[in-house]
């Protein structure tokens, strides 16, 4: 089974799912608020907090000033310029998160951002869906030699494959997250089945879900289907402004997602056989063959004189009933008694 390791946290199908609390730009450019949000996520049980590293002048051209995202009313350039933390601020945020024994990772949206995070010595990188087909940037980030989590929204297997080949050639462990980049994502467009396709096409990848719906249901479904990574936007309060708040979880939602994913991890897998712990129930729930009338030695067993009744601890179970019909009794049996081997075998 493929797995990646971020700090000392192993991530893969054989380990409980990791929940990534993506603070992103929900802090609206305030370091104080970013620290407050990080504390709220840590208090709720977060193991990994993800940021977004925006250095706007290297990330966007002037044309971006005319592009307005579907979940906003101002240009993407204005949003990122407003929400970006400076290098010193982001470094302070990382140090604060790490001081609480929580893992800090971030998404670099440019070469300069990737270089900043390399200087920070982050333990892993997250690459967003918009950069999934930005092969030059992926190659630049991969040179750092750290694990990479790659979101794959808005991309097909055809466009994902070159990105994966870059990661393979770099010799780094990686994960692929199925994503739908609609904010919020309606249930019918979540398409959890895509995770199975990613696993089939890229068997060396850890698979997960980056979710933009408004609750935890998609993530829970993803865990049941084998997801090892769950990522949702996070805020300390759903009443805050910002383009990603609508698809964010608050501390209660994060706590519930972490707890629920651990339970679902225990529940998935297995084989279709009875388990030993079911034996007490089997004893009373199953049925055994019994006489429905007094039967003399030498009589033939038929539907008129035997049937099946609880409990199931007799020598002949309900599954044996058809095979017993037509056999002759070796010794008498009273009505209501279970048929034993001594009645049929000498």
DOZALO-739155 format. One record per residue (C-alpha): x, y, z; residue number from 0; residue in one letter. Coordinates in steps of 0.02 Angstrom, whole numbers. Each point is the difference from the previous one (the first is absolute). Layout:
BEGIN
px  py  pz  nr  rest
X  Y  Z  NUM  A;
...
//
This chain:
BEGIN
px  py  pz  nr  rest
0  0  0  0  X;
69  172  -44  1  X;
28  120  143  2  X;
80  167  34  3  X;
78  67  159  4  X;
-15  180  57  5  X;
108  27  152  6  X;
-40  -156  101  7  X;
-178  -21  -68  8  X;
-20  -148  -117  9  X;
-140  22  -126  10  X;
-76  -141  -102  11  X;
-137  -131  -2  12  X;
74  -92  148  13  X;
-7  155  111  14  X;
-145  106  64  15  X;
-43  138  -123  16  X;
86  168  24  17  X;
-111  154  2  18  X;
78  157  -72  19  X;
-76  160  68  20  X;
27  124  -140  21  X;
5  173  72  22  X;
43  62  -173  23  X;
-40  185  -13  24  X;
-143  0  125  25  X;
104  114  112  26  X;
-21  140  -129  27  X;
182  50  17  28  X;
3  19  190  29  X;
139  -92  91  30  X;
-90  18  165  31  X;
-156  -79  -73  32  X;
103  -136  -84  33  X;
77  -46  168  34  X;
-172  2  82  35  X;
-68  -115  -135  36  X;
149  -116  18  37  X;
-28  -12  187  38  X;
-184  -40  -28  39  X;
47  -139  -122  40  X;
130  -72  119  41  X;
-123  3  145  42  X;
-122  -96  -111  43  X;
131  -135  -30  44  X;
83  52  -164  45  X;
160  -94  -43  46  X;
38  102  -156  47  X;
-42  182  -35  48  X;
20  58  -179  49  X;
33  178  -56  50  X;
9  80  -172  51  X;
160  90  -46  52  X;
-38  145  -118  53  X;
134  114  -72  54  X;
-114  90  -118  55  X;
127  83  -113  56  X;
76  -169  -46  57  X;
-165  -92  1  58  X;
-108  104  -116  59  X;
11  112  -151  60  X;
-94  164  -13  61  X;
-138  -91  -94  62  X;
-50  -80  165  63  X;
-64  171  54  64  X;
-145  -29  -119  65  X;
-43  -178  53  66  X;
-137  -16  132  67  X;
-22  -174  78  68  X;
-173  -75  9  69  X;
0  11  190  70  X;
51  184  10  71  X;
-45  173  -63  72  X;
176  70  -22  73  X;
147  -59  -104  74  X;
108  -147  50  75  X;
148  119  0  76  X;
-83  113  128  77  X;
-51  -147  109  78  X;
174  -74  8  79  X;
86  167  22  80  X;
-116  35  147  81  X;
18  -171  80  82  X;
185  -39  -26  83  X;
112  -6  153  84  X;
175  69  -12  85  X;
148  -118  17  86  X;
31  51  180  87  X;
-185  -20  42  88  X;
-12  -171  -78  89  X;
159  -56  87  90  X;
-73  57  165  91  X;
-161  -95  -37  92  X;
97  -158  -40  93  X;
104  13  158  94  X;
-156  25  104  95  X;
-85  -153  -74  96  X;
155  -107  20  97  X;
21  57  180  98  X;
-168  -81  34  99  X;
62  -168  -69  100  X;
-105  21  -155  101  X;
61  -20  -179  102  X;
6  154  -113  103  X;
-6  -20  -188  104  X;
-48  122  -136  105  X;
-44  15  -183  106  X;
124  102  -103  107  X;
-80  86  -149  108  X;
163  60  -78  109  X;
186  -35  -9  110  X;
32  135  129  111  X;
-128  -78  117  112  X;
79  -172  -23  113  X;
171  72  37  114  X;
-66  85  157  115  X;
-71  -163  64  116  X;
162  -90  -43  117  X;
93  127  107  118  X;
-127  -34  138  119  X;
44  -185  -15  120  X;
-182  -54  -4  121  X;
-21  -190  16  122  X;
-113  -14  -154  123  X;
-84  101  -136  124  X;
-181  10  -54  125  X;
-31  43  -182  126  X;
-172  65  -45  127  X;
-111  -56  -142  128  X;
37  156  -101  129  X;
183  -50  -4  130  X;
-31  -184  -38  131  X;
41  31  -183  132  X;
132  133  37  133  X;
140  -121  -35  134  X;
142  128  10  135  X;
-54  50  176  136  X;
-26  -180  55  137  X;
175  -42  -61  138  X;
70  149  95  139  X;
-89  -51  161  140  X;
50  -183  -19  141  X;
184  48  1  142  X;
-16  32  186  143  X;
-14  -188  23  144  X;
-145  8  123  145  X;
-166  -97  -7  146  X;
-132  83  -108  147  X;
-189  -4  16  148  X;
-76  44  -168  149  X;
-182  50  -25  150  X;
-71  -51  -168  151  X;
-159  102  -21  152  X;
-41  67  -173  153  X;
120  -127  -75  154  X;
-16  -165  -93  155  X;
107  -156  13  156  X;
86  60  -158  157  X;
57  163  80  158  X;
36  -78  170  159  X;
117  -132  -71  160  X;
142  119  -49  161  X;
-6  77  174  162  X;
12  -172  79  163  X;
145  -45  -114  164  X;
94  153  62  165  X;
-26  -56  180  166  X;
54  -177  -42  167  X;
156  61  -89  168  X;
42  107  151  169  X;
-12  -157  107  170  X;
-112  79  131  171  X;
-152  -75  85  172  X;
-163  80  -52  173  X;
-187  2  25  174  X;
-140  44  -121  175  X;
-159  84  61  176  X;
-160  -7  -100  177  X;
-78  173  1  178  X;
-144  97  -75  179  X;
40  185  -9  180  X;
-172  73  24  181  X;
-28  104  156  182  X;
-106  -75  73  183  X;
-10  -166  -92  184  X;
-176  -73  -19  185  X;
-13  -184  50  186  X;
-32  -62  -177  187  X;
168  70  -57  188  X;
108  -74  139  189  X;
26  -163  -98  190  X;
84  -107  132  191  X;
21  -138  -129  192  X;
142  101  -76  193  X;
111  -50  146  194  X;
-10  -181  -55  195  X;
49  51  -176  196  X;
150  96  67  197  X;
54  -152  101  198  X;
-19  -113  -150  199  X;
97  116  -116  200  X;
134  45  128  201  X;
23  -149  118  202  X;
156  76  78  203  X;
-96  151  64  204  X;
-82  29  168  205  X;
-179  53  -39  206  X;
-113  124  87  207  X;
-132  135  -19  208  X;
11  188  4  209  X;
-180  50  31  210  X;
-94  162  -32  211  X;
-175  -50  56  212  X;
-82  77  153  213  X;
7  -148  120  214  X;
100  -157  42  215  X;
-105  -127  -94  216  X;
109  -8  -156  217  X;
155  -24  107  218  X;
-82  -139  99  219  X;
-51  -86  -161  220  X;
178  20  -64  221  X;
71  -87  154  222  X;
-119  -146  -26  223  X;
68  -14  -177  224  X;
180  -2  58  225  X;
55  183  9  226  X;
157  28  103  227  X;
-2  191  -5  228  X;
-147  117  30  229  X;
19  186  -32  230  X;
-128  135  37  231  X;
13  188  21  232  X;
-1  54  181  233  X;
-53  156  95  234  X;
-23  38  183  235  X;
-172  73  -39  236  X;
-118  -26  -146  237  X;
-60  179  26  238  X;
164  71  -67  239  X;
12  79  -174  240  X;
101  -76  -141  241  X;
-25  -97  -162  242  X;
39  -171  77  243  X;
-103  15  158  244  X;
-153  -73  -86  245  X;
87  -169  -19  246  X;
99  6  162  247  X;
-21  -101  159  248  X;
7  77  173  249  X;
83  -79  154  250  X;
-152  -109  36  251  X;
-4  -61  -180  252  X;
187  -37  5  253  X;
-14  -95  164  254  X;
-145  -102  -68  255  X;
94  -38  -161  256  X;
154  -60  93  257  X;
-100  -109  118  258  X;
-115  -69  -134  259  X;
141  -40  -121  260  X;
87  -102  135  261  X;
-158  -102  29  262  X;
-27  -28  -187  263  X;
181  -53  -19  264  X;
-34  -140  124  265  X;
-161  -47  -89  266  X;
64  -16  -178  267  X;
81  -153  -78  268  X;
-24  -176  61  269  X;
-68  -160  -78  270  X;
-175  -72  -12  271  X;
13  -135  132  272  X;
-69  -17  177  273  X;
115  65  134  274  X;
30  -93  164  275  X;
-84  139  97  276  X;
-165  -43  -86  277  X;
-6  -174  77  278  X;
-115  46  146  279  X;
-124  72  -124  280  X;
18  -148  -117  281  X;
-45  -115  144  282  X;
-176  72  17  283  X;
-30  76  -172  284  X;
35  -151  -109  285  X;
-117  -150  -10  286  X;
23  -187  24  287  X;
-98  -148  -67  288  X;
-134  -60  123  289  X;
-136  -131  1  290  X;
-175  71  -21  291  X;
-81  -163  58  292  X;
52  -158  89  293  X;
101  -105  -122  294  X;
37  -186  20  295  X;
161  -89  -46  296  X;
-5  -51  -183  297  X;
-118  141  -52  298  X;
48  110  -146  299  X;
34  185  34  300  X;
-113  115  -100  301  X;
-70  175  -2  302  X;
-145  -70  102  303  X;
105  -52  149  304  X;
153  116  6  305  X;
27  188  -17  306  X;
126  134  54  307  X;
-11  102  159  308  X;
114  105  110  309  X;
125  -13  82  310  X;
139  -47  -119  311  X;
110  -109  107  312  X;
-69  -168  -57  313  X;
97  -130  -97  314  X;
-97  39  -158  315  X;
-25  181  -51  316  X;
-133  73  -113  317  X;
126  -14  -142  318  X;
-1  -190  21  319  X;
-190  -16  -9  320  X;
-17  -44  -185  321  X;
136  -132  11  322  X;
-83  -87  148  323  X;
-170  -22  -82  324  X;
-27  -181  -52  325  X;
120  -75  127  326  X;
-58  -135  121  327  X;
8  27  187  328  X;
111  -120  99  329  X;
-84  34  167  330  X;
-161  87  54  331  X;
-13  187  33  332  X;
-132  100  90  333  X;
-92  145  -76  334  X;
93  164  31  335  X;
172  -79  26  336  X;
150  45  -107  337  X;
60  -133  -119  338  X;
173  -65  51  339  X;
130  -100  -92  340  X;
-46  -153  104  341  X;
-171  2  -83  342  X;
76  -23  -173  343  X;
175  -69  23  344  X;
47  -166  80  345  X;
//
